[in-house]
């Protein structure tokens, strides 16, 4: 049994707290004092199909992270929350960490703060948060994890062995390829569904939307210099089909007037395109449309309740 810290009380943080608490001691760290009090008194509820499960976990405010001698911390906050989180964290540089962000922008913050024992992951579960202490697990999947730096092999092996039936962790050899595949998925499905206000599957069903889908893939593969084009393309199609009834996380963020992760997804691609001298007109247009959609009532979004 390990003592594991889970940072962030969003959908992923609650889902991981629920499943990992079956075999490990979990401390969930949240920013919101109200959420802390609700979970401490009522636990976490997870709905998977027609089955409801309730789990009791210990919850602390994020300011206490690093004071409880955890062996692993799983970072479930959004990309745009990372800099503030790591800036104020009480953890040592050699603390074992698993980052579960979309895009690839978090790698620069891992390097910037000199973190020494790091894994990165890609979550393929479908999940959304209903209330402060409840989530709906809409699609069973797996969590792919890969070594980024330092000696974390023992921890990754323990996760992959203990949860291979109930909440699988799959070890990947190449973190770059793993994150890049997820980036391509996020860069196509999230922005298009957010602008069009549709469920994921509509991108495949509507021939006009599907044409833009394909044009966007072509632009992305040129920026990333993807060699295994068919493999990447089929992966996006499969994810879009599997999550056909889902509303993307970026669409939900816009609907609920939260900041999106567009800077870490399309922003990353724009930076890469500029470095390589590649034109990316569609990506730039989508980026501006998403940033415009983040603005509420003529002013910037309220970002005080970040996680």
Secondary structure, DSSP 8 states (H G I E B T S, - for coil): --EEEEE--SHHHHHHHHHHTTTSEEEEEES-HHHHHHHHHH-EEEEETTEEEEE--EEEEGGGTTSS--SEEEE-S-GGGHHHHHHH----TTSEEEE--SSSTHHHHHHHTT--EEEEEEE--EEEEEETTEEEEEE---EEEEEEESS-HHHHHHHHHHTTTTS-EEEES-HHHHHHHHHHHHHHHHHHHHHHT--TTHHHHSHHHHHHHHHHHHHHHHHHT-S-HHHHHHHHHHHHHHTTT---HHHHHHHTT---SHHHHHHHHHHHHHHHT---HHHHHHHHHHHHHT-BTTB----S---
